[in-house]
Amino acid sequence: MRRRLRILATAGMALLAAAILPAVAIAQHEALRVGAAAVLITPPEGTPMAGYYHERAADGVHDDLFAKAIVLESNGSKAALVALDLISTTRDMVDEARALVEKATGIPGGSVMISATHSHTGPVLAGRGVREADFGGASEKSRAYRASLPAKIAEAVALAHGKLAPARALAARGREDSIAFNRRYHMRDGSVGWNPGKLNPEIVEPAGPIDPEVPIVFFETDDKARKPLALYVNHAVHLDNIGGLMISADLPGVLSRLIAEVKGPELVTLWTNGCCGDINHINVQWAEPQSGHANASRMGIILTAAVLRAWPALEPVAAGPLRATSAVVPLPLPEITAKDIEEANRVVERRRDPKAKPPAFLEQVQAYKVLDVERQQGKPRKVEVQVIALGNDIAWVSLPGEIFVEIGLAIKQESPFAHTIVAELANGSIGYIPTRHAYAQGNYEVVSTRVAEGSGEMLVDAAVAMLKKLHAERAAETAGKER
């Protein structure tokens, strides 16, 4: 069942709470330059891996992880789009990387968008939370790896910046609806199930939609050669195909390799996740197993085909102006009690005790959530929502967590830009952010979320307000020139 999200009127509250930063000033006549680069960020063997509620360490590399960057410049104004083959981003890592980028290239930190692909076969990130610390994030290898990342990100951006060349941008909206599925289902007993299993007779229908759009932005040299420079691809699907102990970029790695085979090895393909907090790759109506590198390859082939089908529809877009703006949105916390904290500590201690019976899965999820919320000491979670716009054609939006798909769909629906690309797990992550109506339905994502009901809608309001403001300002500027 696919439903449109009806956003409640929280715009006033969100905008009063959000500190919207001014957009970067832009010159009058636009001329676009673009550069792209990739830097290896594969961790060493033995590094604890991310994604699950147990500790595991990498014992080899199936395929490498990268930090990829696309740098844009329009008449002196610059911005950078970065994607990391990692489970997530952290706010402190983003701040450190932005400072290094600004020092190396002059690109303002507020014009750098850093997102993660959400690979579950990459390293755990030290400093994310209590759960991550328990599952390897407190180890020396994890801390050393985390410490290395800001410089690697800055290196990727600096290399891309050094390759800036006159370019043109083209955009299209592809479509693929066969590799992503809403993983929450209405069940016969009236509950909402989470990953209820293949061919489960108790399933009635999906509890939400998917986002089948595959937006692509292609950059090529602005000369007779039309050499490919970079490709930006976005799609909303949870990256958890492979599992195991081998490092892998999962689906985005397959996509990048296949696109390079078709369009040339010099092309840097940067992939970001759309809003997929309640989406995965499991088709519950199909009995075949869907896991491992074979499934990542299958999905990569299908997604590559979707990109190539959209290729003939690529149309040139404006070369500028290039603008970046952001809002700091304080999200309310879920209510917890002293009793909740006591119980959470007991559950975590029991989980840490190898002789004790392990707590149930959702007990662990609830316990780690409570301990993370306690660390906030009652203060709202301040998160960044960022918009980078190229002309009045393309806007990239960052959201700070694993965002339910309807939130991304709502932003796209309300955006005045022809091409609106929403990247989750960007500029930090605070975990799952469900829609308002999902809170009453419960289950994993709702148990896990570190923010209160209505937080997702606040992000929508902040993003849409910035999109409309940027678009209106440019439209007024253009109209003034034509008079």
Residue, then its C-alpha position, 0 to 999 in steps of 0.5 A: m500500500r502506497r500512501r502520500l504523507r500528509i504533513l502536519a502544520t509544524a512549519g512555524m515551530a520548526l522555523l522558530a527552532a531552526a537557526i537558518l544560516p544565510a546562503v553563500a553569495i554568488a556572482q552574476h554570470e555563471a560558468l561551471r567547473v567540476g572536479a571529482a576524486a576517490v580516496l581509499i578508506t579500507p580499514p586494516e584487517g581486524t578492525p571491528m565491523a558495523g551494523y549489528y548487535h554483536e561484535r565481529a572483526a574484519d578478516g579480509v577485503h572483498d572490495d575496497l571502501f572509498a571516500k568520493a568527492i565531487v567539487l562544484e565551482s560557479n563563478g568563484s562559489k564552491a561546494a563539495l558533495v562527499a560520500l563515504d562507504l561507511i555505516s554512518t557519519t558522526r557530527d564531530m567527524v564532519d566538523e573536523a573534516r569540514a575544517l580541514v577541507e576549508k583550510a586545504t581548498g577554501i571551500p566553506g565548511g557549510s558548503v560541504m555535504i558529507s554522507a554515508t552509504h550505510s554499508h554493513t560490511g565496513p568498520v564501526l565508527a568510534g564515538r557514535g554511541v554506547r552500543e557502538a562502543d560495546f560492539g568494537g567502537a571503543s577498541e584501539k583499531s576503531r579509534a585509530y581508524r576514526a581519527s584518520l577519516p577527516a584527513k582522508i575526506a579532506e584529501a578526496v575533496a582537495l584532489a577533486h578541487g585540483k581537477l576542477a575543469p570547465a564542465r556542464a551538468l545534466a540531470a534526469r530522473g530514472r526509476e526502479d521499483s524492483i530492488a527496494f521494499n518497505r520492511r514494515y508490514h500490517m499483519r493479520d493480528g493488527s500489529v505492524g511487523w518488521n522484517p516478518g520473513k519471506l512468504n509469511p502467511e500472516i502478512v496483509e500488506p506493506a505499512g508504507p510506500i517505497d521511493p522508486e526514483v533514481p535521480i542522476v546528475f552527470f558532469e562532463t567537460d564543457d568542450k568538444a571532447r565531452k569527457p565524463l567527469a562524475l556521476y551522482v546517483n541516489h536511491a532509497v534502499h537499505l544497504d545490508n546484502i552481504g554480512g560476514l567478515m569481509i570488507s565490502a562497499d556492497l551495492p554502491g561498489v558494484l554500481s561504480r564498477l559497472i558504470a565505469e565499464v560502460k562510461g569509462p574508468e575516469l568517471v567517478t560515480l558517487w552514490t548516496n542513500g535516499c530516505c530508507g529507514d523503513i526500506n530494505h532489499i527483501n521481497v517477502q513474496w519471493a522465496e529465493p534467498q537474498s543475501g551475499h555478494a551475489n545479491a549485491s551484484r544482482m541489485g547492482i546490475i539492476l540499478t546500473a540498468a536503471v541509470l543507463r535507461a535514464w541516460p537518454a533523458l539527461e538534460p542540461v541544467a543551469a551552470g549556477p548560481l551555486r548556493a548552500t544554506s543550512a538550518v540547525v533543528p533541535l529535535p525533542l527527546p523521547e521521555i525516559t524515567a529513572k526506572d527506564i535507566e535502571e532497567a537499561n543498565r541491567v540489560v546492558e550488563r547482562r548482555r556484556d556477561p558471557k555467562a548470562k542469558p542474552p537479553a531479547f533483541l528488542e530489549q537490547v535495542q531499547a536499553y541502548k536507546v535509553l542510555d544514549v538519550e540519558r547522555q543528552q541530559g534533557k537537551p534536544r538533539k541539535v541536527e543540521v539540515q543542509v541544502i546545496a542548490l545549482g541554479n533553480d534546477i537541482a537541490w541536494v538536501s541532507l538529513p541526519g539519520e536513517i529517515f523513513v521514506e515518507i519524509g523524503l517523499a514529502i520533501k520532494q513533493e513540496s520542493p519547487f526544484a525540478h530535481t530534488i535529491v535527498a541524502e540521508l545519514a549526512n552531516g552526522s546521524i542520530g539513528y532512526i527518524p520515523t514518521r509521526h504515525a509510525y510511533a503508534q505502530g511500534n516495532y524496531e525503528v520506533v523502539s530504537t529512535r532517539v528522538a520524539e514523535g514529530s521530529g521527522e516532520m520538523l525536518v521536512d518543514a526545515a528542508v522545504a522552507m530552505l528549498k522554497k526560499l532559495h528557489a524564490e530568491r533565484a526566481a526574483e533575481t532572474a526576473g529582475k535581470e529580465r526587466 
